[in-house]
């Protein structure tokens, strides 16, 4: 095949075992999915791991493991966590967090995908990392929107706590067992999709009429 040498010359393939390559990609996708729950919490976890020497960052992202980045991400994470417990502000943040999650998901994915050629790293980071962050962010935003309608915002604290727990668990699991973290994200997305479909499913007209007849007194 004449095309194979040309492709290899243009895009040099990484010389690393397939399992290590899969773990590197799974680590990036897992952290990116956690960004969909909270933007700054997974970045803070990654910064702490890099600062303490437990995580190797790819070239160009060493700044994420610096002391200054650790302080800034700590402040940003605390403010983000507190803001999501303020009624009304949480829904506003969802509109802002969606593009931020896409960008942050791409960054964290590219930061941990070491030994990959730049074109492969950024392609994977944008598609898999940004896609995973956007998916989890979109699902949690829909759940919060429905919670706001159904509970007047009082149930949003439960959603916010679940998002915070998800961000921490998925981030830590991604560092310890990347493939398990991806499996957990897939399970969450499956469950959340079923829940969103059930919550947003329209009631049949007959059921709505019968409910109204029971509530409104007859002549």
ABEGO torsion letter per residue (X at the ends): XAAAAAAAAABBBBBBBAAAAAAAAAAAAAAAAAAAABAAAAAAAAAAAAAAGABBBBBGAAAAABAAAAAAAAAAAAAAAAAAABBGAAAAAAAAAAAAAAAAAAAAAAAABBGBBAAAAAAAAAAAAAAAAAAAAAAAAAAAAAAAAAAGGAAAAAAAAAAAAAAAAAAAAAAABAAAAAAAAAAAAAAAAAAAAAAABBBBAAAAAAAAAAABBBX
